[in-house]
Amino acid sequence: MKNNIKSVLSFSGKEARAFFLRSESYCNLELPEYIDIGKMVRDLFHNTLSGRVSLDSIKEPEKNPETLSDINYTLFTNKDGHYEWRKFQFIHPVFYLSLVDLITKEKNWEFIKHRFSLYQRNPLINAIGIPVSDSQNKDKGGQIKTWWENIEQESIKLSLEYAYVLQTDITNCYPSIYTHSFAWALHGKEFVKNFIKTSSKYQLGNDIDKLLRAMQYAQTNGIPQGSVLMDFLAELLLGYIDNRLSTILQREGITEYYILRYRDDYKIFTNTPLLGDRILVLLNELLAEFGFKLNAKKTTCSDCIIHSSIKQDKLAWLAYNKDFKSYQGELLNLYVFSKQYPNSGRLIVALEQIYDDLNAERPKKYMHDPVVVLAILVDLMIHNPRIYPICSAVISKVIFQYIPVSDKDRILSKIYNRFKNVVNNAYLELWFQRIAIPLGVDLHYKYNHTICQLIQGNSGTLWNNSWVKEKYLSSLSKNSWLLPDKKNNVSPVINPAEFKVFFNYDFK
């Protein structure tokens, strides 16, 4: 791995704390430039709490946050434009800081790193999902680059050694995580079960469990999605499962295999399909102990490792006709492709190329009818939530450059009416608002979601702070995550820094 990308496990506790307090660690969604919840979290930590976090001293003695169902702020994104959606959460700043403070205390951090070192002892099981820091791109870009180099490229290399690959993943991984299992991951399941009364011996795992339950209405199932911190905790648990699987395979006398795991996705390489099936059965039985199950619909076996190692949408894209003279033709091509491969990363790449061409002094393509182009973009956006930021950027460019001033509000109203019929569309609504604000028409629209209402200037907060002592309320209630100077001076064309993950890298 090149020096610009570093694993969080290479950090000291102090460095890990700074990493988890970054804005993109707090929320790994792309957001408009006037939203920076990470800044608010850092300000709370350094200025209000002076670097000392104690949940008991922050909450009112008679209040119990476990009894509140809306501690975290939920931001839904619709996955298909209809009834399938994903739940992201902005963790309450106090709970986020409590977790970061807990796991990055030097003693605790060194213990956690030691546990990871135990999980990584088997050279035949390679876990790629540890969060990374990238000095050249966004950290999310570094994570994708790590995936590309260590999953796709490594899989192709493994075709020289193995004849078969089985691919599978865990169904609804984060929502299925049993919070008590973090104590198992840190201290061993059997130890925790047998010595449950001697809590001091596994207090770190219990403290993580306690904080997760307290922020989630006392529920023991599921962890919030949407932050690098939760990715790290999930990796802690999945690493423990890797270690258990390694022991099971050794006991079974199974040695001719190689497993690549990225978060909840598994690639199992063997030289016989029967051995691959046996490993899959053992993995499935082990995962059941933790409340997980494998996704039968996504479980495949192939003797074409190179073909299986490259995502099917990428292979299809290589064969697509991309030589179009107009933006309309290019987007219709993308539209057809998206119907076969929804939410594909290829869409992001292609839309970024369109955005760059629109910005060029001499565009390579011509604009036949901007309203037709906008109609295609809107439909693409509704059915592919992964492209919300970049698609919004292209829409903002088309409106700014090709739609007359007298027509902008009318066109935007039509887009709004299309978006408002999408169920659970908070993330979509957020990016529509980013287009509307610099056009001066944001107040013409009524938004369903709290974050958009607060950006409009309405009163309220993202989180339920009723359990917090009064002296801390002002820091949590003034919505300092909203940067008014940036909002008031935001460009009518969405900036690349708001949606780009990579700035200098080519995945081929």
C-alpha positions in Angstrom: 0.0 0.0 0.0 1.4 3.4 -1.0 2.4 5.9 1.7 -0.5 8.3 0.9 -2.9 5.6 2.2 -2.6 4.5 5.8 -4.6 2.1 7.8 -6.2 3.5 11.0 -4.5 0.6 12.8 -1.2 2.2 12.1 -2.2 5.2 14.2 -1.7 5.9 17.9 -4.7 6.5 20.0 -4.3 10.3 19.7 -4.0 10.0 15.9 -7.0 7.7 15.7 -9.1 10.1 17.7 -8.2 12.9 15.2 -9.1 10.6 12.4 -12.5 9.7 13.7 -13.2 13.4 14.4 -12.8 14.3 10.8 -15.9 15.4 9.0 -15.8 12.6 6.5 -15.3 10.1 9.2 -18.4 11.3 11.1 -20.5 11.1 7.9 -19.3 9.2 4.8 -22.1 10.5 2.6 -21.3 13.3 0.2 -23.1 16.5 1.4 -23.5 20.0 0.2 -20.5 22.3 1.1 -22.6 24.3 3.7 -23.2 21.2 5.8 -20.3 20.2 8.2 -21.6 18.2 11.1 -18.1 17.0 11.8 -17.0 20.6 12.6 -19.8 20.9 15.1 -18.7 17.6 16.8 -15.1 18.8 16.9 -16.1 22.2 18.4 -18.2 20.4 21.0 -15.3 18.2 21.9 -12.5 20.8 22.0 -14.4 24.0 23.1 -17.4 22.9 25.2 -16.1 19.7 26.7 -12.3 20.7 26.7 -11.4 17.2 25.4 -13.1 15.4 28.3 -16.2 13.3 27.6 -18.3 11.9 30.3 -21.8 10.8 29.4 -22.9 10.7 33.0 -21.8 14.3 33.6 -23.5 15.6 30.4 -26.9 14.0 30.9 -29.5 15.2 33.4 -29.5 12.7 36.3 -33.2 11.9 36.1 -33.2 11.5 32.3 -32.4 8.2 30.5 -31.6 8.6 26.8 -32.4 4.8 26.3 -36.1 5.7 26.7 -35.9 8.1 23.7 -36.4 6.8 20.1 -35.0 9.7 18.3 -31.5 10.3 19.8 -29.8 10.0 16.4 -31.0 11.8 13.3 -32.2 9.5 10.5 -31.5 10.3 6.9 -33.2 7.9 4.4 -32.1 7.4 0.9 -34.4 5.6 -1.6 -32.6 2.7 -3.4 -35.0 2.1 -6.3 -37.3 5.1 -6.5 -40.1 3.0 -4.9 -40.2 1.1 -1.7 -36.7 -0.1 -1.0 -34.6 2.3 1.1 -31.5 2.5 3.2 -31.4 4.2 6.6 -28.4 6.4 7.4 -28.0 8.1 10.8 -26.2 11.1 12.0 -25.1 9.9 15.5 -25.9 12.3 18.3 -22.7 14.3 18.8 -22.4 13.4 22.5 -22.7 9.7 21.9 -20.3 9.9 18.9 -17.7 11.6 21.0 -18.3 9.2 23.9 -17.6 6.2 21.6 -14.5 7.9 20.0 -13.2 8.9 23.4 -13.7 5.4 24.8 -12.0 3.4 22.0 -9.1 5.8 21.4 -7.9 6.0 25.0 -4.3 4.8 24.6 -4.8 1.7 26.7 -8.1 0.7 25.0 -6.7 1.5 21.5 -3.7 -0.6 22.0 -5.9 -3.4 23.2 -8.1 -3.1 20.2 -5.1 -3.1 17.8 -3.8 -6.2 19.6 -7.2 -8.0 19.0 -7.0 -7.0 15.3 -3.5 -8.5 15.1 -4.9 -11.8 16.5 -7.6 -11.8 13.8 -5.1 -11.3 11.0 -2.7 -14.1 11.9 -4.1 -16.5 9.2 -2.4 -15.5 5.9 -5.2 -17.4 4.0 -7.9 -14.9 5.2 -7.3 -11.4 4.0 -9.6 -8.6 5.4 -9.5 -5.4 3.3 -12.2 -3.3 5.0 -10.1 -1.6 7.7 -10.8 2.2 7.4 -7.9 4.1 5.8 -6.7 7.7 5.6 -5.7 9.1 2.2 -3.6 12.2 1.9 -4.3 12.7 -1.8 -8.0 12.1 -2.1 -10.9 11.9 0.3 -10.6 9.0 2.7 -13.5 7.4 0.9 -11.5 7.5 -2.2 -8.6 5.8 -0.5 -11.0 3.0 0.7 -12.2 2.4 -2.8 -8.7 2.4 -4.1 -7.8 -0.2 -1.4 -10.7 -2.3 -2.5 -9.7 -2.1 -6.2 -6.1 -3.0 -5.6 -6.7 -5.7 -2.9 -10.0 -7.2 -4.1 -10.3 -6.8 -7.9 -6.7 -6.8 -8.8 -5.7 -9.4 -6.2 -8.5 -11.7 -7.4 -7.2 -11.7 -10.9 -3.7 -12.7 -9.6 -5.3 -15.5 -7.6 -6.5 -17.0 -10.9 -3.0 -18.3 -11.3 -3.3 -20.4 -8.1 -7.0 -21.4 -7.9 -9.6 -22.7 -10.3 -12.8 -21.7 -8.6 -14.2 -18.7 -6.7 -17.4 -18.5 -4.6 -18.8 -15.1 -3.9 -21.3 -14.2 -1.2 -22.3 -11.6 1.3 -24.1 -11.1 4.6 -27.7 -10.1 4.4 -28.5 -6.7 6.1 -25.2 -6.8 8.0 -25.2 -3.6 10.0 -28.9 -3.8 11.0 -28.3 -7.4 12.1 -25.3 -6.8 14.4 -25.9 -8.0 18.0 -24.5 -5.2 20.2 -23.5 -7.7 22.9 -21.2 -9.4 20.4 -18.6 -6.5 20.7 -17.8 -7.9 24.1 -17.3 -11.3 22.4 -15.0 -9.8 19.8 -12.8 -8.0 22.3 -12.7 -10.6 25.0 -13.8 -13.9 23.5 -17.4 -15.3 23.4 -16.7 -18.2 25.8 -14.9 -16.0 28.3 -17.7 -13.5 28.4 -20.3 -16.3 28.7 -18.5 -18.1 31.5 -17.3 -15.1 33.5 -20.2 -12.8 33.0 -20.1 -11.7 36.7 -16.5 -10.5 36.5 -17.5 -7.5 34.3 -14.2 -5.6 34.9 -12.3 -8.1 32.9 -14.2 -7.2 29.7 -15.4 -3.7 30.5 -14.4 -2.2 27.2 -16.7 -4.5 25.2 -19.5 -3.9 27.6 -19.0 -0.1 27.5 -19.3 -0.1 23.7 -22.4 -2.3 23.9 -23.9 0.1 26.5 -23.3 3.2 24.4 -24.7 1.6 21.3 -27.9 0.5 23.1 -28.3 3.8 24.8 -28.4 5.8 21.5 -30.8 3.3 19.9 -33.8 3.1 22.2 -32.1 0.2 24.2 -32.2 -2.1 21.2 -29.5 -4.8 21.0 -29.9 -5.4 17.3 -28.2 -3.2 14.7 -25.7 -0.3 14.6 -26.1 3.0 12.9 -25.0 3.2 9.3 -23.2 6.1 7.7 -19.9 6.7 9.6 -16.4 5.4 9.4 -16.6 4.8 13.2 -19.3 2.3 12.7 -17.4 0.7 9.8 -14.5 0.2 12.1 -16.6 -1.4 14.8 -18.2 -3.7 12.3 -14.8 -4.7 11.1 -13.8 -5.5 14.7 -16.7 -8.0 14.9 -16.2 -9.4 11.4 -12.4 -9.8 12.2 -13.3 -11.9 15.2 -15.5 -14.1 13.0 -12.6 -14.4 10.6 -10.5 -15.7 13.5 -13.2 -18.2 14.5 -13.5 -19.4 10.9 -9.8 -19.9 10.7 -9.9 -22.1 13.8 -12.8 -24.1 12.4 -11.1 -24.7 9.0 -7.9 -25.7 10.7 -9.8 -28.2 12.9 -11.5 -29.6 9.7 -8.0 -30.0 8.0 -8.9 -27.5 5.3 -5.8 -25.7 4.1 -6.1 -25.3 0.3 -8.2 -22.1 0.1 -7.9 -18.3 0.1 -10.5 -15.9 1.4 -10.7 -12.2 0.5 -13.2 -10.2 2.6 -14.3 -6.6 2.2 -16.6 -5.7 5.0 -19.6 -8.2 4.6 -18.5 -9.4 1.1 -16.6 -12.7 0.8 -14.6 -14.2 -2.0 -13.6 -17.8 -1.4 -10.9 -19.3 -3.7 -10.4 -23.1 -4.0 -9.4 -25.7 -6.5 -12.6 -27.7 -6.2 -16.2 -26.5 -6.0 -16.9 -29.1 -3.3 -14.3 -27.6 -1.0 -15.7 -24.2 -1.6 -19.2 -25.4 -0.7 -17.9 -27.0 2.5 -16.2 -23.7 3.5 -19.4 -21.8 2.7 -21.5 -24.2 4.9 -19.0 -23.8 7.8 -19.1 -20.0 7.4 -22.9 -19.9 7.3 -23.1 -22.0 10.5 -20.6 -19.7 12.2 -22.4 -16.5 11.1 -25.7 -17.9 12.5 -24.2 -17.7 16.0 -24.0 -14.0 15.6 -27.5 -13.5 14.1 -26.2 -13.2 10.5 -27.1 -15.2 7.4 -25.6 -15.3 4.0 -27.5 -13.8 1.0 -28.5 -16.8 -1.1 -29.5 -14.6 -4.1 -25.9 -13.2 -4.2 -24.1 -16.5 -3.6 -22.4 -17.8 -6.8 -19.6 -20.2 -7.8 -17.5 -19.8 -10.9 -14.6 -21.4 -12.6 -13.9 -18.1 -14.5 -12.1 -16.2 -11.8 -11.0 -13.2 -13.9 -14.5 -12.7 -15.2 -16.0 -13.1 -11.7 -13.4 -10.7 -10.2 -14.5 -7.7 -12.2 -17.9 -6.4 -11.5 -20.4 -7.3 -14.2 -21.4 -3.6 -14.7 -17.8 -2.8 -15.4 -17.4 -5.6 -17.9 -20.6 -4.5 -19.6 -19.5 -0.9 -19.7 -16.3 -1.8 -21.5 -18.5 -3.1 -24.4 -20.9 -0.2 -24.4 -21.0 2.3 -27.3 -19.8 5.5 -25.7 -19.1 7.6 -28.9 -22.0 10.0 -28.9 -22.0 13.5 -30.3 -24.8 14.9 -28.1 -25.4 14.9 -24.3 -28.9 13.6 -25.0 -27.4 10.5 -26.8 -24.8 10.0 -24.1 -27.5 10.1 -21.3 -29.9 7.9 -23.1 -27.1 5.3 -23.3 -26.5 5.7 -19.5 -30.3 5.4 -18.9 -30.4 2.0 -20.8 -27.3 0.8 -18.9 -28.7 1.8 -15.5 -31.8 -0.3 -16.1 -29.6 -3.4 -16.4 -27.1 -2.3 -13.8 -28.8 0.1 -11.3 -26.7 2.1 -8.9 -23.5 1.2 -10.7 -20.3 3.1 -10.1 -19.9 3.3 -13.9 -22.7 5.9 -13.8 -20.7 8.1 -11.5 -17.6 7.9 -13.8 -19.7 8.7 -16.9 -21.5 11.6 -15.3 -18.3 13.1 -14.0 -17.0 13.1 -17.6 -20.2 14.8 -18.8 -19.8 17.4 -16.0 -16.2 18.0 -17.0 -17.1 18.3 -20.7 -19.9 20.9 -19.8 -17.2 22.9 -18.0 -14.7 22.7 -20.9 -14.0 25.8 -23.1 -14.8 23.7 -26.1 -17.2 20.9 -25.2 -16.9 17.7 -27.2 -20.7 17.2 -27.3 -23.5 19.5 -28.2 -26.7 20.3 -26.3 -29.7 19.4 -28.5 -32.5 20.1 -26.0 -31.6 21.0 -22.4 -35.1 20.1 -21.0 -34.8 16.6 -22.5 -31.4 16.3 -20.9 -32.8 17.4 -17.6 -35.7 14.9 -17.8 -33.3 12.0 -18.4 -31.0 13.2 -15.5 -33.9 13.4 -13.1 -35.1 9.9 -13.9 -31.6 8.6 -13.5 -31.3 10.3 -10.2 -34.6 9.0 -8.8 -33.6 5.3 -9.5 -29.9 5.5 -8.6 -29.3 7.1 -5.2 -25.5 6.5 -5.5 -25.4 9.2 -8.1 -27.4 11.9 -6.3 -24.4 14.3 -5.7 -22.9 14.1 -9.2 -26.2 14.0 -11.0 -27.3 17.1 -9.0 -24.0 18.8 -10.1 -24.7 18.1 -13.8 -28.3 19.3 -13.4 -27.1 22.5 -11.8 -24.7 23.0 -14.7 -27.4 22.5 -17.3 -29.8 24.8 -15.6 -27.2 27.5 -15.1 -25.8 27.3 -18.6 -28.7 26.4 -20.9 -32.0 27.4 -19.2 -33.1 31.1 -19.5 -33.5 32.9 -16.2 -37.3 33.3 -16.8 -37.7 29.5 -17.1 -35.4 28.4 -14.2 -38.1 28.4 -11.5 -40.7 26.7 -13.7 -38.2 23.9 -14.6 -37.1 23.5 -11.0 -40.7 23.2 -9.9 -41.2 20.3 -12.3 -38.1 18.6 -10.9 -39.4 19.1 -7.3 -42.8 17.6 -8.2 -41.0 14.5 -9.5 -38.8 14.2 -6.4 -41.5 14.7 -3.8 -43.4 11.6 -4.9 -40.4 9.4 -4.0 -40.9 7.6 -0.7 -38.2 8.3 2.0 -36.4 10.8 -0.1 -34.4 12.8 2.5 -31.0 12.5 0.8 -32.6 13.3 -2.6 -34.4 16.3 -1.1 -31.1 17.5 0.4 -29.4 17.6 -3.0 -32.4 19.3 -4.7 -32.2 22.0 -2.1 -28.5 22.5 -3.0 -29.6 23.3 -6.6 -32.4 25.6 -5.5 -30.6 27.8 -2.9 -28.2 29.7 -5.3 -31.1 30.2 -7.7 -32.9 32.1 -4.9 -36.0 29.9 -5.0 -35.4 27.6 -2.0 -38.2 29.2 0.0 -40.7 28.4 -2.7 -40.6 24.7 -1.7 -41.9 22.8 1.3 -39.5 20.1 2.5 -40.6 17.0 4.4 -37.3 16.4 6.3 -35.9 18.2 9.3 -32.4 18.9 7.9 -33.8 20.7 4.9 -36.3 22.7 7.0 -33.4 23.8 9.3 -31.4 24.9 6.3 -34.3 27.0 5.2 -34.1 28.8 8.5 -36.8 27.0 10.5 -36.3 26.4 14.3 -35.4 23.1 15.8 -32.5 20.7 16.0 -31.5 17.4 14.3 -31.3 15.5 17.5 -33.4 15.0 20.7 -31.4 16.9 23.3 -34.1 16.7 26.1 -31.8 14.5 28.2 -28.8 16.9 28.1 -27.9 19.3 30.9 -28.8 22.9 30.2 -25.2 24.2 30.1 -24.4 22.0 27.1 -27.7 22.7 25.2 -26.5 25.9 23.5 -23.7 24.0 21.8 -26.1 21.3 20.5 -29.0 23.6 19.7 -27.5 26.4 17.6 -27.1 24.1 14.5 -23.5 25.2 14.0 -23.2 22.3 11.5 -24.8 24.7 9.0 -22.3 27.2 7.6 -24.2 30.4 6.7 -21.4 32.1 4.9 -21.0 29.2 2.5 -24.8 28.8 2.2 -25.2 32.5 1.3 -22.4 32.4 -1.2 -22.8 29.0 -2.7 -22.2 28.6 -6.4 -25.1 28.0 -8.7 -23.0 25.2 -10.2 -22.2 22.5 -7.7 -18.4 22.4 -7.1 -16.3 19.2 -7.7 -15.2 19.2 -4.1 -18.8 18.5 -3.0 -19.2 15.3 -5.0 -15.8 14.1 -6.2 -14.1 11.3 -4.2 -11.1 10.9 -6.5 -9.0 13.7 -8.1 -6.1 11.8 -9.5 -6.6 8.1 -10.1 -7.6 5.8 -13.0 -9.2 2.4 -12.3 -8.5 0.3 -15.3 
